Amino acid sequence: FEQKACCKTCGKPQSENTNGKLYIDHCHDSDKVRGLLCSNCNTALGLIKDNPETLARMIDYLQSN
C-alpha cells in the first residue's frame, strides 16, 4: 500500500517520527496489516486496545471540552 512515507492516521512524515521509522500496524484478531503508523499513533491504538468505542468516547470528550 502507498502512504508516501507518512503515518496513516496523523499524516506525520516518516522523517519526523521517532528514529525516523513507521511501524506496521495489524489487527490482532486477523493479523491483517492495516497500515504504517508513527510511534505515537501505534502506541495510542495499543493503549486503547484497538477499541473503536473507546476511541469514539475520547473524540466526544475532546470535542465537548
C-alpha positions as CSV (number, residue, x, y, z in Angstrom):
1,F,0.0,0.0,0.0
2,E,1.1,3.5,-0.8
3,Q,1.3,6.0,2.1
4,K,4.0,8.3,0.8
5,A,6.2,7.5,3.9
6,C,3.6,9.1,6.2
7,C,1.6,7.8,9.2
8,K,-1.7,6.6,8.0
9,T,-3.6,8.2,10.9
10,C,-1.9,11.6,11.7
11,G,0.0,12.1,8.4
12,K,3.3,12.9,10.0
13,P,6.2,12.2,7.6
14,Q,8.4,9.2,8.5
15,S,11.4,11.5,8.8
16,E,9.7,13.4,11.7
17,N,8.9,10.2,13.6
18,T,10.8,8.6,16.5
19,N,14.0,7.1,15.0
20,G,12.7,8.0,11.5
21,K,10.5,4.9,11.5
22,L,7.0,3.9,10.7
23,Y,5.6,0.8,12.4
24,I,3.5,-1.9,10.7
25,D,0.0,-1.9,12.3
26,H,-2.1,-5.0,12.2
27,C,-5.3,-6.4,13.5
28,H,-4.5,-8.6,16.5
29,D,-7.5,-10.9,15.7
30,S,-7.0,-11.4,12.0
31,D,-3.3,-10.4,11.6
32,K,-4.3,-8.3,8.6
33,V,-2.0,-5.4,8.0
34,R,-3.9,-2.1,8.3
35,G,-1.1,0.4,7.5
36,L,2.0,2.1,8.7
37,L,1.9,4.3,11.8
38,C,4.2,6.6,13.7
39,S,5.2,5.6,17.2
40,N,2.6,7.8,18.9
41,C,-0.3,6.6,16.8
42,N,0.7,3.0,17.2
43,T,1.1,3.4,20.9
44,A,-2.3,5.2,21.2
45,L,-4.1,2.3,19.4
46,G,-2.4,-0.2,21.7
47,L,-3.3,1.7,24.8
48,I,-7.0,1.7,23.9
49,K,-6.7,-1.9,22.8
50,D,-7.9,-1.1,19.3
51,N,-11.4,-0.5,20.7
52,P,-13.4,1.8,18.4
53,E,-15.9,2.6,21.2
54,T,-13.2,3.9,23.5
55,L,-11.8,6.0,20.6
56,A,-15.3,7.4,19.9
57,R,-15.7,8.3,23.6
58,M,-12.3,10.0,23.5
59,I,-13.3,12.0,20.4
60,D,-16.6,13.0,22.1
61,Y,-14.6,14.1,25.2
62,L,-12.2,16.2,23.2
63,Q,-15.0,17.9,21.2
64,S,-17.0,18.7,24.2
65,N,-14.1,20.4,26.1
